[in-house]
Every structure is written in structure tokens, then in C-alpha cells.
């Protein structure tokens, strides 16, 4: 998987057996988003899943907020 430097990806559980379900967890490190707009879209294509790329693509919408 070709992730941007500001994004981390994992599943819970880490190993997914055939027929098993898992949660997808995507973490974003806002400190690495220098120069990015406050709101942007980041497509993420999953590897290891059968199907066309359009069927394996997660559409990640990122909205930066001040805390």
C-alpha cells in the first residue's frame, strides 16, 4: 500500500483470515500536513483484496480543526 507520509493504516485484528471481518484504522499525523489545505481528499487503494481498483478504493476526507 502506498500511503502518504502523514497517514498510518492498520487493521484490528492485525491478521485477517479468509471470511473474517476486521476494522480498518487510519491515523493522520497533522504535524506532517504542512502546506495542505484545511479540507482535502486522499484516495487509498487497498492491496490484497480482489476486485477492480475502483472497488478497492477508500475515499478518505480529511478536515483539519484547531484544538
PDB file of N, CA, C and O in Angstrom:
ATOM      1  N   UNK A   1       0.848  -1.170   0.000  1.00  0.00           N
ATOM      2  CA  UNK A   1       0.000   0.000   0.000  1.00  0.00           C
ATOM      3  C   UNK A   1       0.895   1.235   0.000  1.00  0.00           C
ATOM      4  O   UNK A   1       1.853   1.322   0.768  1.00  0.00           O
ATOM      5  N   UNK A   2       0.580   2.157  -0.843  1.00  0.00           N
ATOM      6  CA  UNK A   2       1.382   3.371  -0.985  1.00  0.00           C
ATOM      7  C   UNK A   2       0.719   4.505  -0.198  1.00  0.00           C
ATOM      8  O   UNK A   2      -0.108   5.245  -0.731  1.00  0.00           O
ATOM      9  N   UNK A   3       1.095   4.627   1.078  1.00  0.00           N
ATOM     10  CA  UNK A   3       0.490   5.631   1.954  1.00  0.00           C
ATOM     11  C   UNK A   3       1.264   6.936   1.938  1.00  0.00           C
ATOM     12  O   UNK A   3       2.489   6.928   1.815  1.00  0.00           O
ATOM     13  N   UNK A   4       0.561   8.062   2.061  1.00  0.00           N
ATOM     14  CA  UNK A   4       1.264   9.330   2.253  1.00  0.00           C
ATOM     15  C   UNK A   4       2.005   9.297   3.594  1.00  0.00           C
ATOM     16  O   UNK A   4       1.623   8.546   4.491  1.00  0.00           O
ATOM     17  N   UNK A   5       3.047  10.095   3.735  1.00  0.00           N
ATOM     18  CA  UNK A   5       3.864  10.095   4.956  1.00  0.00           C
ATOM     19  C   UNK A   5       3.078  10.489   6.201  1.00  0.00           C
ATOM     20  O   UNK A   5       3.475  10.136   7.312  1.00  0.00           O
ATOM     21  N   UNK A   6       1.981  11.207   6.041  1.00  0.00           N
ATOM     22  CA  UNK A   6       1.203  11.672   7.184  1.00  0.00           C
ATOM     23  C   UNK A   6       0.144  10.661   7.643  1.00  0.00           C
ATOM     24  O   UNK A   6      -0.572  10.918   8.610  1.00  0.00           O
ATOM     25  N   UNK A   7       0.039   9.517   6.961  1.00  0.00           N
ATOM     26  CA  UNK A   7      -1.034   8.570   7.234  1.00  0.00           C
ATOM     27  C   UNK A   7      -0.488   7.209   7.659  1.00  0.00           C
ATOM     28  O   UNK A   7       0.504   6.733   7.107  1.00  0.00           O
ATOM     29  N   UNK A   8      -1.144   6.582   8.647  1.00  0.00           N
ATOM     30  CA  UNK A   8      -0.825   5.213   9.061  1.00  0.00           C
ATOM     31  C   UNK A   8      -2.090   4.373   8.924  1.00  0.00           C
ATOM     32  O   UNK A   8      -3.199   4.860   9.142  1.00  0.00           O
ATOM     33  N   UNK A   9      -1.908   3.108   8.560  1.00  0.00           N
ATOM     34  CA  UNK A   9      -3.021   2.194   8.309  1.00  0.00           C
ATOM     35  C   UNK A   9      -2.778   0.913   9.082  1.00  0.00           C
ATOM     36  O   UNK A   9      -1.662   0.394   9.113  1.00  0.00           O
ATOM     37  N   UNK A  10      -3.844   0.400   9.714  1.00  0.00           N
ATOM     38  CA  UNK A  10      -3.756  -0.914  10.358  1.00  0.00           C
ATOM     39  C   UNK A  10      -5.157  -1.522  10.405  1.00  0.00           C
ATOM     40  O   UNK A  10      -6.158  -0.829  10.217  1.00  0.00           O
ATOM     41  N   UNK A  11      -5.206  -2.809  10.656  1.00  0.00           N
ATOM     42  CA  UNK A  11      -6.489  -3.471  10.851  1.00  0.00           C
ATOM     43  C   UNK A  11      -6.518  -4.082  12.246  1.00  0.00           C
ATOM     44  O   UNK A  11      -5.478  -4.400  12.823  1.00  0.00           O
ATOM     45  N   UNK A  12      -7.706  -4.235  12.766  1.00  0.00           N
ATOM     46  CA  UNK A  12      -7.905  -4.891  14.060  1.00  0.00           C
ATOM     47  C   UNK A  12      -8.933  -5.985  13.858  1.00  0.00           C
ATOM     48  O   UNK A  12     -10.104  -5.675  13.638  1.00  0.00           O
ATOM     49  N   UNK A  13      -8.545  -7.272  13.923  1.00  0.00           N
ATOM     50  CA  UNK A  13      -7.221  -7.782  14.263  1.00  0.00           C
ATOM     51  C   UNK A  13      -6.219  -7.538  13.134  1.00  0.00           C
ATOM     52  O   UNK A  13      -6.594  -7.262  11.995  1.00  0.00           O
ATOM     53  N   UNK A  14      -4.943  -7.648  13.480  1.00  0.00           N
ATOM     54  CA  UNK A  14      -3.869  -7.362  12.524  1.00  0.00           C
ATOM     55  C   UNK A  14      -3.880  -8.334  11.354  1.00  0.00           C
ATOM     56  O   UNK A  14      -3.685  -7.930  10.208  1.00  0.00           O
ATOM     57  N   UNK A  15      -4.110  -9.626  11.637  1.00  0.00           N
ATOM     58  CA  UNK A  15      -4.175 -10.657  10.593  1.00  0.00           C
ATOM     59  C   UNK A  15      -5.646 -11.003  10.370  1.00  0.00           C
ATOM     60  O   UNK A  15      -6.369 -11.333  11.310  1.00  0.00           O
ATOM     61  N   UNK A  16      -6.073 -10.923   9.116  1.00  0.00           N
ATOM     62  CA  UNK A  16      -7.472 -11.194   8.771  1.00  0.00           C
ATOM     63  C   UNK A  16      -7.525 -12.512   8.009  1.00  0.00           C
ATOM     64  O   UNK A  16      -6.981 -12.625   6.911  1.00  0.00           O
ATOM     65  N   UNK A  17      -8.180 -13.500   8.593  1.00  0.00           N
ATOM     66  CA  UNK A  17      -8.305 -14.802   7.948  1.00  0.00           C
ATOM     67  C   UNK A  17      -9.433 -14.743   6.917  1.00  0.00           C
ATOM     68  O   UNK A  17     -10.336 -13.915   7.035  1.00  0.00           O
ATOM     69  N   UNK A  18      -9.385 -15.630   5.893  1.00  0.00           N
ATOM     70  CA  UNK A  18     -10.446 -15.651   4.885  1.00  0.00           C
ATOM     71  C   UNK A  18     -11.824 -15.772   5.538  1.00  0.00           C
ATOM     72  O   UNK A  18     -12.034 -16.609   6.416  1.00  0.00           O
ATOM     73  N   UNK A  19     -12.746 -14.938   5.104  1.00  0.00           N
ATOM     74  CA  UNK A  19     -14.100 -14.952   5.634  1.00  0.00           C
ATOM     75  C   UNK A  19     -14.282 -14.159   6.917  1.00  0.00           C
ATOM     76  O   UNK A  19     -15.409 -13.971   7.377  1.00  0.00           O
ATOM     77  N   UNK A  20     -13.184 -13.692   7.500  1.00  0.00           N
ATOM     78  CA  UNK A  20     -13.240 -12.930   8.746  1.00  0.00           C
ATOM     79  C   UNK A  20     -13.380 -11.437   8.448  1.00  0.00           C
ATOM     80  O   UNK A  20     -12.935 -10.965   7.401  1.00  0.00           O
ATOM     81  N   UNK A  21     -13.990 -10.704   9.359  1.00  0.00           N
ATOM     82  CA  UNK A  21     -14.104  -9.254   9.228  1.00  0.00           C
ATOM     83  C   UNK A  21     -13.115  -8.578  10.159  1.00  0.00           C
ATOM     84  O   UNK A  21     -12.669  -9.161  11.148  1.00  0.00           O
ATOM     85  N   UNK A  22     -12.779  -7.341   9.830  1.00  0.00           N
ATOM     86  CA  UNK A  22     -11.856  -6.566  10.662  1.00  0.00           C
ATOM     87  C   UNK A  22     -12.205  -5.091  10.544  1.00  0.00           C
ATOM     88  O   UNK A  22     -12.868  -4.666   9.598  1.00  0.00           O
ATOM     89  N   UNK A  23     -11.750  -4.328  11.514  1.00  0.00           N
ATOM     90  CA  UNK A  23     -11.888  -2.874  11.456  1.00  0.00           C
ATOM     91  C   UNK A  23     -10.663  -2.295  10.775  1.00  0.00           C
ATOM     92  O   UNK A  23      -9.542  -2.750  11.002  1.00  0.00           O
ATOM     93  N   UNK A  24     -10.879  -1.291   9.941  1.00  0.00           N
ATOM     94  CA  UNK A  24      -9.785  -0.547   9.319  1.00  0.00           C
ATOM     95  C   UNK A  24      -9.573   0.712  10.143  1.00  0.00           C
ATOM     96  O   UNK A  24     -10.512   1.471  10.380  1.00  0.00           O
ATOM     97  N   UNK A  25      -8.337   0.932  10.578  1.00  0.00           N
ATOM     98  CA  UNK A  25      -7.998   2.105  11.384  1.00  0.00           C
ATOM     99  C   UNK A  25      -6.982   2.934  10.608  1.00  0.00           C
ATOM    100  O   UNK A  25      -5.907   2.444  10.263  1.00  0.00           O
ATOM    101  N   UNK A  26      -7.323   4.186  10.337  1.00  0.00           N
ATOM    102  CA  UNK A  26      -6.428   5.095   9.628  1.00  0.00           C
ATOM    103  C   UNK A  26      -6.138   6.265  10.553  1.00  0.00           C
ATOM    104  O   UNK A  26      -7.055   6.937  11.023  1.00  0.00           O
ATOM    105  N   UNK A  27      -4.857   6.506  10.812  1.00  0.00           N
ATOM    106  CA  UNK A  27      -4.434   7.618  11.664  1.00  0.00           C
ATOM    107  C   UNK A  27      -3.729   8.653  10.804  1.00  0.00           C
ATOM    108  O   UNK A  27      -2.986   8.314   9.883  1.00  0.00           O
ATOM    109  N   UNK A  28      -3.975   9.930  11.119  1.00  0.00           N
ATOM    110  CA  UNK A  28      -3.357  11.033  10.394  1.00  0.00           C
ATOM    111  C   UNK A  28      -2.559  11.873  11.376  1.00  0.00           C
ATOM    112  O   UNK A  28      -3.082  12.290  12.410  1.00  0.00           O
ATOM    113  N   UNK A  29      -1.291  12.125  11.058  1.00  0.00           N
ATOM    114  CA  UNK A  29      -0.423  12.980  11.870  1.00  0.00           C
ATOM    115  C   UNK A  29      -0.483  14.390  11.288  1.00  0.00           C
ATOM    116  O   UNK A  29       0.165  14.684  10.284  1.00  0.00           O
ATOM    117  N   UNK A  30      -1.265  15.255  11.926  1.00  0.00           N
ATOM    118  CA  UNK A  30      -1.485  16.611  11.411  1.00  0.00           C
ATOM    119  C   UNK A  30      -0.201  17.428  11.341  1.00  0.00           C
ATOM    120  O   UNK A  30      -0.112  18.360  10.543  1.00  0.00           O
ATOM    121  N   UNK A  31       0.793  17.098  12.160  1.00  0.00           N
ATOM    122  CA  UNK A  31       2.052  17.853  12.124  1.00  0.00           C
ATOM    123  C   UNK A  31       2.802  17.639  10.813  1.00  0.00           C
ATOM    124  O   UNK A  31       3.701  18.413  10.482  1.00  0.00           O
ATOM    125  N   UNK A  32       2.442  16.597  10.065  1.00  0.00           N
ATOM    126  CA  UNK A  32       3.091  16.310   8.786  1.00  0.00           C
ATOM    127  C   UNK A  32       2.295  16.847   7.595  1.00  0.00           C
ATOM    128  O   UNK A  32       2.607  16.529   6.448  1.00  0.00           O
ATOM    129  N   UNK A  33       1.278  17.652   7.862  1.00  0.00           N
ATOM    130  CA  UNK A  33       0.413  18.168   6.805  1.00  0.00           C
ATOM    131  C   UNK A  33       0.746  19.600   6.416  1.00  0.00           C
ATOM    132  O   UNK A  33      -0.140  20.346   5.998  1.00  0.00           O
ATOM    133  N   UNK A  34       1.979  19.988   6.543  1.00  0.00           N
ATOM    134  CA  UNK A  34       2.396  21.348   6.203  1.00  0.00           C
ATOM    135  C   UNK A  34       2.105  21.619   4.727  1.00  0.00           C
ATOM    136  O   UNK A  34       2.496  20.846   3.852  1.00  0.00           O
ATOM    137  N   UNK A  35       1.420  22.717   4.469  1.00  0.00           N
ATOM    138  CA  UNK A  35       1.110  23.097   3.091  1.00  0.00           C
ATOM    139  C   UNK A  35      -0.172  22.501   2.544  1.00  0.00           C
ATOM    140  O   UNK A  35      -0.573  22.838   1.429  1.00  0.00           O
ATOM    141  N   UNK A  36      -0.829  21.627   3.292  1.00  0.00           N
ATOM    142  CA  UNK A  36      -2.097  21.041   2.847  1.00  0.00           C
ATOM    143  C   UNK A  36      -3.244  21.989   3.198  1.00  0.00           C
ATOM    144  O   UNK A  36      -3.169  22.702   4.199  1.00  0.00           O
ATOM    145  N   UNK A  37      -4.301  22.004   2.390  1.00  0.00           N
ATOM    146  CA  UNK A  37      -5.467  22.826   2.735  1.00  0.00           C
ATOM    147  C   UNK A  37      -6.176  22.264   3.969  1.00  0.00           C
ATOM    148  O   UNK A  37      -5.914  21.130   4.369  1.00  0.00           O
ATOM    149  N   UNK A  38      -7.067  23.043   4.569  1.00  0.00           N
ATOM    150  CA  UNK A  38      -7.776  22.604   5.776  1.00  0.00           C
ATOM    151  C   UNK A  38      -8.680  21.405   5.512  1.00  0.00           C
ATOM    152  O   UNK A  38      -8.948  20.614   6.416  1.00  0.00           O
ATOM    153  N   UNK A  39      -9.145  21.273   4.283  1.00  0.00           N
ATOM    154  CA  UNK A  39     -10.011  20.154   3.921  1.00  0.00           C
ATOM    155  C   UNK A  39      -9.514  19.582   2.599  1.00  0.00           C
ATOM    156  O   UNK A  39      -9.361  20.312   1.620  1.00  0.00           O
ATOM    157  N   UNK A  40      -9.263  18.271   2.573  1.00  0.00           N
ATOM    158  CA  UNK A  40      -8.828  17.655   1.322  1.00  0.00           C
ATOM    159  C   UNK A  40      -9.211  16.185   1.296  1.00  0.00           C
ATOM    160  O   UNK A  40      -9.609  15.617   2.313  1.00  0.00           O
ATOM    161  N   UNK A  41      -9.088  15.580   0.135  1.00  0.00           N
ATOM    162  CA  UNK A  41      -9.472  14.203  -0.138  1.00  0.00           C
ATOM    163  C   UNK A  41      -8.212  13.391  -0.404  1.00  0.00           C
ATOM    164  O   UNK A  41      -7.316  13.841  -1.118  1.00  0.00           O
ATOM    165  N   UNK A  42      -8.143  12.190   0.173  1.00  0.00           N
ATOM    166  CA  UNK A  42      -6.987  11.314  -0.040  1.00  0.00           C
ATOM    167  C   UNK A  42      -7.494   9.910  -0.387  1.00  0.00           C
ATOM    168  O   UNK A  42      -7.905   9.180   0.515  1.00  0.00           O
ATOM    169  N   UNK A  43      -7.479   9.510  -1.663  1.00  0.00           N
ATOM    170  CA  UNK A  43      -7.897   8.153  -2.015  1.00  0.00           C
ATOM    171  C   UNK A  43      -6.850   7.137  -1.559  1.00  0.00           C
ATOM    172  O   UNK A  43      -5.649   7.399  -1.625  1.00  0.00           O
ATOM    173  N   UNK A  44      -7.314   5.981  -1.099  1.00  0.00           N
ATOM    174  CA  UNK A  44      -6.423   4.936  -0.604  1.00  0.00           C
ATOM    175  C   UNK A  44      -6.862   3.613  -1.216  1.00  0.00           C
ATOM    176  O   UNK A  44      -7.963   3.137  -0.940  1.00  0.00           O
ATOM    177  N   UNK A  45      -6.001   3.010  -2.053  1.00  0.00           N
ATOM    178  CA  UNK A  45      -6.327   1.747  -2.722  1.00  0.00           C
ATOM    179  C   UNK A  45      -5.781   0.595  -1.890  1.00  0.00           C
ATOM    180  O   UNK A  45      -4.589   0.550  -1.588  1.00  0.00           O
ATOM    181  N   UNK A  46      -6.659  -0.336  -1.519  1.00  0.00           N
ATOM    182  CA  UNK A  46      -6.272  -1.476  -0.693  1.00  0.00           C
ATOM    183  C   UNK A  46      -5.605  -2.554  -1.537  1.00  0.00           C
ATOM    184  O   UNK A  46      -6.073  -2.873  -2.629  1.00  0.00           O
ATOM    185  N   UNK A  47      -4.514  -3.112  -1.029  1.00  0.00           N
ATOM    186  CA  UNK A  47      -3.841  -4.248  -1.653  1.00  0.00           C
ATOM    187  C   UNK A  47      -4.330  -5.533  -0.983  1.00  0.00           C
ATOM    188  O   UNK A  47      -4.800  -5.501   0.155  1.00  0.00           O
ATOM    189  N   UNK A  48      -4.223  -6.649  -1.677  1.00  0.00           N
ATOM    190  CA  UNK A  48      -4.574  -7.940  -1.103  1.00  0.00           C
ATOM    191  C   UNK A  48      -6.066  -8.231  -1.127  1.00  0.00           C
ATOM    192  O   UNK A  48      -6.525  -9.196  -0.516  1.00  0.00           O
ATOM    193  N   UNK A  49      -6.820  -7.403  -1.830  1.00  0.00           N
ATOM    194  CA  UNK A  49      -8.265  -7.586  -1.952  1.00  0.00           C
ATOM    195  C   UNK A  49      -8.565  -7.730  -3.438  1.00  0.00           C
ATOM    196  O   UNK A  49      -8.087  -6.941  -4.253  1.00  0.00           O
ATOM    197  N   UNK A  50      -9.362  -8.743  -3.789  1.00  0.00           N
ATOM    198  CA  UNK A  50      -9.671  -8.928  -5.205  1.00  0.00           C
ATOM    199  C   UNK A  50     -10.692  -7.890  -5.657  1.00  0.00           C
ATOM    200  O   UNK A  50     -11.524  -7.432  -4.875  1.00  0.00           O
ATOM    201  N   UNK A  51     -10.611  -7.537  -6.910  1.00  0.00           N
ATOM    202  CA  UNK A  51     -11.549  -6.580  -7.485  1.00  0.00           C
ATOM    203  C   UNK A  51     -10.820  -5.464  -8.209  1.00  0.00           C
ATOM    204  O   UNK A  51      -9.602  -5.321  -8.112  1.00  0.00           O
ATOM    205  N   UNK A  52     -11.595  -4.680  -8.935  1.00  0.00           N
ATOM    206  CA  UNK A  52     -11.037  -3.535  -9.653  1.00  0.00           C
ATOM    207  C   UNK A  52     -10.546  -2.498  -8.649  1.00  0.00           C
ATOM    208  O   UNK A  52     -11.056  -2.429  -7.530  1.00  0.00           O
ATOM    209  N   UNK A  53      -9.559  -1.689  -9.039  1.00  0.00           N
ATOM    210  CA  UNK A  53      -9.092  -0.634  -8.130  1.00  0.00           C
ATOM    211  C   UNK A  53     -10.226   0.257  -7.625  1.00  0.00           C
ATOM    212  O   UNK A  53     -10.209   0.680  -6.469  1.00  0.00           O
ATOM    213  N   UNK A  54     -11.199   0.542  -8.469  1.00  0.00           N
ATOM    214  CA  UNK A  54     -12.312   1.388  -8.026  1.00  0.00           C
ATOM    215  C   UNK A  54     -13.149   0.707  -6.938  1.00  0.00           C
ATOM    216  O   UNK A  54     -13.788   1.385  -6.133  1.00  0.00           O
ATOM    217  N   UNK A  55     -13.147  -0.633  -6.910  1.00  0.00           N
ATOM    218  CA  UNK A  55     -13.870  -1.378  -5.875  1.00  0.00           C
ATOM    219  C   UNK A  55     -13.052  -1.509  -4.593  1.00  0.00           C
ATOM    220  O   UNK A  55     -13.598  -1.845  -3.542  1.00  0.00           O
ATOM    221  N   UNK A  56     -11.743  -1.247  -4.672  1.00  0.00           N
ATOM    222  CA  UNK A  56     -10.844  -1.405  -3.525  1.00  0.00           C
ATOM    223  C   UNK A  56     -10.364  -0.063  -2.976  1.00  0.00           C
ATOM    224  O   UNK A  56      -9.439  -0.016  -2.166  1.00  0.00           O
ATOM    225  N   UNK A  57     -10.989   1.019  -3.415  1.00  0.00           N
ATOM    226  CA  UNK A  57     -10.525   2.347  -3.031  1.00  0.00           C
ATOM    227  C   UNK A  57     -11.361   2.924  -1.898  1.00  0.00           C
ATOM    228  O   UNK A  57     -12.587   2.996  -1.983  1.00  0.00           O
ATOM    229  N   UNK A  58     -10.674   3.334  -0.838  1.00  0.00           N
ATOM    230  CA  UNK A  58     -11.317   4.065   0.255  1.00  0.00           C
ATOM    231  C   UNK A  58     -11.173   5.547  -0.051  1.00  0.00           C
ATOM    232  O   UNK A  58     -10.108   6.000  -0.471  1.00  0.00           O
ATOM    233  N   UNK A  59     -12.224   6.285   0.155  1.00  0.00           N
ATOM    234  CA  UNK A  59     -12.185   7.725  -0.056  1.00  0.00           C
ATOM    235  C   UNK A  59     -12.067   8.396   1.311  1.00  0.00           C
ATOM    236  O   UNK A  59     -13.037   8.460   2.066  1.00  0.00           O
ATOM    237  N   UNK A  60     -10.874   8.891   1.621  1.00  0.00           N
ATOM    238  CA  UNK A  60     -10.605   9.497   2.924  1.00  0.00           C
ATOM    239  C   UNK A  60     -10.775  11.007   2.802  1.00  0.00           C
ATOM    240  O   UNK A  60     -10.090  11.653   2.009  1.00  0.00           O
ATOM    241  N   UNK A  61     -11.676  11.556   3.579  1.00  0.00           N
ATOM    242  CA  UNK A  61     -11.896  13.007   3.622  1.00  0.00           C
ATOM    243  C   UNK A  61     -11.263  13.513   4.912  1.00  0.00           C
ATOM    244  O   UNK A  61     -11.607  13.046   5.998  1.00  0.00           O
ATOM    245  N   UNK A  62     -10.345  14.459   4.798  1.00  0.00           N
ATOM    246  CA  UNK A  62      -9.635  14.988   5.965  1.00  0.00           C
ATOM    247  C   UNK A  62     -10.030  16.444   6.166  1.00  0.00           C
ATOM    248  O   UNK A  62      -9.909  17.269   5.261  1.00  0.00           O
ATOM    249  N   UNK A  63     -10.507  16.743   7.379  1.00  0.00           N
ATOM    250  CA  UNK A  63     -10.875  18.100   7.767  1.00  0.00           C
ATOM    251  C   UNK A  63     -10.025  18.473   8.975  1.00  0.00           C
ATOM    252  O   UNK A  63     -10.178  17.887  10.046  1.00  0.00           O
ATOM    253  N   UNK A  64      -9.144  19.432   8.811  1.00  0.00           N
ATOM    254  CA  UNK A  64      -8.293  19.865   9.917  1.00  0.00           C
ATOM    255  C   UNK A  64      -9.053  20.863  10.784  1.00  0.00           C
ATOM    256  O   UNK A  64      -9.686  21.789  10.277  1.00  0.00           O
ATOM    257  N   UNK A  65      -8.981  20.660  12.096  1.00  0.00           N
ATOM    258  CA  UNK A  65      -9.617  21.586  13.031  1.00  0.00           C
ATOM    259  C   UNK A  65      -8.599  22.008  14.075  1.00  0.00           C
ATOM    260  O   UNK A  65      -7.706  21.236  14.425  1.00  0.00           O
ATOM    261  N   UNK A  66      -8.729  23.226  14.572  1.00  0.00           N
ATOM    262  CA  UNK A  66      -7.844  23.704  15.635  1.00  0.00           C
ATOM    263  C   UNK A  66      -8.346  23.186  16.968  1.00  0.00           C
ATOM    264  O   UNK A  66      -9.550  23.133  17.219  1.00  0.00           O
ATOM    265  N   UNK A  67      -7.398  22.802  17.825  1.00  0.00           N
ATOM    266  CA  UNK A  67      -7.759  22.355  19.178  1.00  0.00           C
ATOM    267  C   UNK A  67      -7.026  23.188  20.181  1.00  0.00           C
ATOM    268  O   UNK A  67      -7.181  22.983  21.385  1.00  0.00           O
TER     269      UNK A  67
END
